[in-house]
């Protein structure tokens, strides 16, 4: 069978062209996803859990300006819990304002994989369902061209004379062989595409999504209901301790303040008054030596 003649057949060329187009399209889309996931992983690698509380505003601005993940990040921020109320409402979006003297870490109310997963980062970005029907398209081309070539082969038979009979039989056999080749080629391309697509998906996309989820898990602690209860209990105990401390130290503090005010403020004035009265007494005593005075009875 002439190999060159087979390759130049329109049916074979169409199957190979469709296969190459679908393969290039899939590789292009997966490379696009891989590039963005690599960029996100690199961005999250720049942050550490201990310093995230001070750099969250920087991270928030970056993802709000990123077209690839801005919608996902907006939804993700709704489950972020700060140790203090350090964000305000601005244009219907939470925005971090000032952070100072905060020792606790930021945590989230559910796992980050609920937002950053394969559906949100891969399948929704490249119309994954459309890619999944590519093997079906390739497989469908096989029977289509097979029956088309068989129909053409039988319709081109010429038994009118013995001179064209041999040529018609040769064309019939060739077209039947070509029809079988179309089916085998289409199914082979479909199987090859499915295998290569799975390898590319796991290598370029899925592995990097798992890496991204791991990095988010290292940055954000998941706050369960038990943690909320513990935080409330700790806060209540701290407030109760502070109130008891105030109640216990208040009398002593008031005593110290009053003693200090009396010692430093009132006593000097009383001493001056006594000194003035003594001077008046001495003056009256000098004028009336024989007379007693009420002040003499007081001092």
C-alpha positions as CSV (number, residue, x, y, z in Angstrom):
1,X,0.0,0.0,0.0
2,X,1.4,3.4,-1.0
3,X,2.1,5.3,2.3
4,X,2.4,8.7,0.5
5,X,-1.0,8.2,-1.1
6,X,-2.5,7.4,2.2
7,X,-1.1,10.6,3.9
8,X,-2.4,12.7,1.0
9,X,-5.9,11.4,1.3
10,X,-8.3,14.2,2.4
11,X,-9.9,12.1,5.2
12,X,-6.5,11.3,6.8
13,X,-5.4,14.9,6.5
14,X,-8.6,16.1,8.1
15,X,-8.2,13.7,11.1
16,X,-4.5,14.6,11.6
17,X,-5.3,18.4,11.3
18,X,-8.1,18.2,13.8
19,X,-6.0,16.2,16.2
20,X,-3.1,18.7,16.0
21,X,-5.4,21.6,16.4
22,X,-7.1,20.1,19.5
23,X,-3.8,19.1,21.0
24,X,-2.2,22.6,20.5
25,X,-5.3,24.2,21.9
26,X,-5.2,22.0,25.0
27,X,-1.5,22.5,25.6
28,X,-1.9,26.3,25.2
29,X,-4.7,26.4,27.8
30,X,-2.8,24.2,30.3
31,X,0.4,26.3,29.9
32,X,-1.7,29.4,30.6
33,X,-3.1,27.9,33.8
34,X,0.4,26.6,34.8
35,X,1.9,30.0,34.4
36,X,-0.6,31.7,36.6
37,X,-0.5,29.0,39.2
38,X,3.3,29.2,39.3
39,X,3.0,33.0,39.8
40,X,0.5,32.6,42.7
41,X,2.7,30.0,44.4
42,X,5.7,32.4,44.1
43,X,3.7,35.2,45.6
44,X,2.5,33.2,48.6
45,X,6.1,32.0,49.1
46,X,7.1,35.6,49.8
47,X,5.0,35.6,53.0
48,X,5.5,34.0,56.3
49,X,2.8,33.2,58.9
50,X,4.3,35.3,61.6
51,X,4.5,38.5,59.4
52,X,1.3,38.0,57.5
53,X,-0.7,40.1,60.0
54,X,1.4,43.1,59.2
55,X,1.5,42.5,55.4
56,X,-2.0,41.4,54.7
57,X,-2.9,44.8,53.2
58,X,-0.1,44.3,50.6
59,X,-1.4,40.8,49.8
60,X,-5.0,42.1,49.6
61,X,-4.1,44.8,47.1
62,X,-2.2,42.4,44.9
63,X,-5.1,39.9,44.6
64,X,-7.7,42.6,44.1
65,X,-5.7,43.8,41.0
66,X,-5.1,40.3,39.7
67,X,-7.7,39.3,37.1
68,X,-7.0,35.6,37.5
69,X,-8.0,35.4,41.1
70,X,-9.8,38.6,42.1
71,X,-13.2,37.0,42.3
72,X,-11.9,34.0,44.3
73,X,-10.0,36.3,46.7
74,X,-13.1,38.5,47.3
75,X,-15.0,35.4,48.4
76,X,-12.1,34.0,50.4
77,X,-11.8,37.2,52.4
78,X,-15.3,36.7,53.8
79,X,-14.0,33.8,55.9
80,X,-10.9,35.6,57.1
81,X,-10.9,36.4,60.8
82,X,-8.6,39.0,62.2
83,X,-7.5,39.0,65.9
84,X,-8.9,42.5,66.3
85,X,-11.3,44.6,64.2
86,X,-8.7,46.0,61.9
87,X,-10.8,46.3,58.7
88,X,-13.6,48.6,57.8
89,X,-16.3,48.6,55.0
90,X,-15.2,50.6,52.0
91,X,-17.1,50.4,48.7
92,X,-18.9,47.2,49.8
93,X,-15.5,45.5,50.2
94,X,-13.5,44.8,53.4
95,X,-10.3,46.7,53.5
96,X,-7.5,46.5,56.0
97,X,-6.7,49.8,57.6
98,X,-4.2,49.8,60.5
99,X,-2.5,47.1,62.5
100,X,-0.6,47.7,65.7
101,X,0.5,45.7,68.6
102,X,-1.2,42.5,67.5
103,X,0.4,39.2,68.4
104,X,-2.1,36.7,67.2
105,X,-2.3,35.2,63.7
106,X,-5.0,35.6,61.1
107,X,-7.2,32.5,60.7
108,X,-10.1,31.4,58.5
109,X,-13.4,29.7,59.3
110,X,-13.1,26.9,56.8
111,X,-10.4,25.2,54.7
112,X,-8.9,27.3,51.9
113,X,-9.5,24.4,49.4
114,X,-13.1,25.4,49.4
115,X,-12.2,28.4,47.4
116,X,-8.8,27.6,45.8
117,X,-9.4,24.3,44.1
118,X,-9.4,22.7,40.7
119,X,-12.8,23.9,39.8
120,X,-12.1,27.6,40.5
121,X,-8.5,27.7,39.3
122,X,-8.5,25.3,36.4
123,X,-11.8,24.0,35.0
124,X,-13.6,27.3,35.2
125,X,-10.8,29.2,33.5
126,X,-10.4,27.0,30.4
127,X,-13.8,25.5,29.7
128,X,-12.7,22.1,30.8
129,X,-15.9,20.4,29.7
130,X,-15.2,21.5,26.2
131,X,-11.7,19.9,26.3
132,X,-13.2,16.7,27.6
133,X,-15.3,16.2,24.4
134,X,-12.2,16.3,22.2
135,X,-11.6,12.5,22.3
136,X,-15.2,12.0,21.4
137,X,-14.8,14.3,18.4
138,X,-11.7,12.4,17.2
139,X,-13.4,9.1,17.7
140,X,-16.5,10.2,15.8
141,X,-14.3,11.2,12.8
142,X,-13.2,7.6,12.4
143,X,-16.6,6.0,11.7
144,X,-17.7,9.1,9.7
145,X,-14.9,8.8,7.2
146,X,-15.0,5.0,7.3
147,X,-18.5,4.9,6.1
148,X,-17.9,7.8,3.7
149,X,-15.0,6.0,2.0
150,X,-16.9,2.7,1.8
151,X,-19.9,4.5,0.2
152,X,-17.6,6.2,-2.2
153,X,-15.8,2.9,-3.0
154,X,-19.0,1.0,-3.9
155,X,-20.4,3.9,-5.8
156,X,-17.3,4.1,-8.0
157,X,-17.5,0.5,-9.1
158,X,-17.7,0.0,-12.9
159,X,-18.5,-3.5,-14.3
160,X,-19.6,-2.3,-17.7
161,X,-16.5,-3.8,-19.4
162,X,-13.7,-6.0,-18.5
163,X,-11.1,-3.3,-19.0
164,X,-12.3,-1.1,-16.1
165,X,-13.3,-4.0,-13.9
166,X,-9.8,-4.7,-12.6
167,X,-9.2,-1.0,-11.9
168,X,-12.5,-0.7,-10.1
169,X,-11.7,-3.7,-7.9
170,X,-8.3,-2.2,-7.0
171,X,-10.0,1.1,-6.1
172,X,-12.6,-0.7,-4.0
173,X,-9.9,-2.6,-2.1
174,X,-7.8,0.6,-1.5
175,X,-10.8,2.6,-0.4
176,X,-11.9,-0.2,2.1
177,X,-8.3,-0.3,3.4
178,X,-8.3,3.5,3.7
179,X,-11.7,3.4,5.5
180,X,-10.2,1.0,8.0
181,X,-7.1,3.2,8.4
182,X,-9.4,6.2,9.1
183,X,-11.1,4.4,12.0
184,X,-7.8,3.1,13.4
185,X,-6.1,6.5,13.1
186,X,-9.0,8.4,14.7
187,X,-9.3,6.0,17.6
188,X,-5.5,6.0,18.0
189,X,-5.4,9.8,18.1
190,X,-8.2,9.9,20.6
191,X,-6.4,7.4,22.9
192,X,-3.2,9.3,22.6
193,X,-4.9,12.6,23.3
194,X,-6.7,11.3,26.4
195,X,-3.4,9.9,27.8
196,X,-1.4,13.1,27.0
197,X,-4.2,15.4,28.4
198,X,-4.3,13.6,31.7
199,X,-0.5,13.8,32.0
200,X,-0.5,17.5,31.2
201,X,-3.4,18.2,33.6
202,X,-1.7,16.4,36.5
203,X,1.8,17.8,35.8
204,X,1.0,21.4,34.8
205,X,-2.2,22.1,36.7
206,X,-3.3,19.8,39.4
207,X,0.1,19.5,41.2
208,X,0.4,23.2,41.4
209,X,-3.1,23.6,42.8
210,X,-2.2,21.1,45.5
211,X,1.0,23.1,46.2
212,X,-1.0,26.3,46.4
213,X,-3.4,24.7,48.9
214,X,-0.5,23.6,51.0
215,X,1.0,27.1,51.1
216,X,-2.4,28.6,52.1
217,X,-2.7,26.0,54.9
218,X,0.7,27.1,56.2
219,X,-0.3,30.8,56.2
220,X,-3.8,30.6,57.6
221,X,-4.9,28.6,60.5
222,X,-8.4,27.1,60.3
223,X,-10.6,28.4,63.1
224,X,-13.0,25.7,64.3
225,X,-16.0,26.3,66.5
226,X,-14.0,24.9,69.5
227,X,-11.4,27.6,68.8
228,X,-14.0,30.3,68.8
229,X,-15.3,29.1,72.2
230,X,-11.8,29.0,73.6
231,X,-11.1,32.6,72.4
232,X,-14.3,33.8,74.0
233,X,-13.4,32.0,77.2
234,X,-9.9,33.5,77.2
235,X,-11.3,36.9,76.6
236,X,-13.9,36.6,79.3
237,X,-11.3,35.4,81.8
238,X,-8.9,38.2,80.9
239,X,-11.7,40.8,81.4
240,X,-12.8,39.2,84.7
241,X,-9.2,39.2,85.9
242,X,-8.7,42.8,85.0
243,X,-11.9,43.8,86.8
244,X,-10.9,41.8,90.0
245,X,-7.5,43.5,89.9
246,X,-9.1,46.9,89.7
247,X,-11.5,46.1,92.5
248,X,-8.6,44.8,94.7
249,X,-6.2,47.6,94.0
250,X,-8.7,50.5,94.0
251,X,-8.8,51.1,97.8
252,X,-5.1,51.0,98.2
253,X,-4.6,53.3,95.2
254,X,-7.2,55.8,96.6
255,X,-5.4,55.7,100.0
256,X,-2.1,56.4,98.4
257,X,-3.5,59.3,96.3
258,X,-5.4,60.8,99.3
259,X,-2.3,60.5,101.5
260,X,-0.1,62.1,98.9
261,X,-2.6,64.9,98.3
262,X,-3.0,65.6,102.0
263,X,0.8,65.4,102.6
264,X,1.8,67.5,99.7
265,X,-1.2,69.8,99.3
266,X,-3.1,70.4,102.5
267,X,-0.4,70.2,105.3
268,X,1.8,73.0,103.9
269,X,-1.3,75.3,104.0
270,X,-2.2,74.2,107.5
271,X,1.4,74.9,108.7
272,X,1.2,78.4,107.2
273,X,-2.1,79.0,108.9
274,X,-0.7,77.9,112.3
275,X,2.4,80.0,111.7
276,X,0.2,83.0,111.0
277,X,-1.9,82.4,114.1
278,X,1.2,82.2,116.2
279,X,2.4,85.5,114.9
280,X,-1.0,87.1,115.7
281,X,-0.8,85.6,119.2
282,X,2.6,87.0,119.7
283,X,1.4,90.4,118.6
284,X,-1.6,90.4,120.9
285,X,0.5,89.1,123.8
286,X,2.8,92.0,123.4
287,X,0.0,94.5,123.5
288,X,-2.0,92.8,126.3
289,X,0.5,91.0,128.5
290,X,-1.9,90.6,131.3
291,X,-4.8,89.4,129.4
292,X,-5.4,85.8,128.3
293,X,-6.5,85.1,124.8
294,X,-8.6,82.4,123.3
295,X,-5.8,81.5,121.0
296,X,-3.6,80.8,124.1
297,X,-6.1,78.1,125.0
298,X,-6.0,76.6,121.6
299,X,-2.2,76.5,121.3
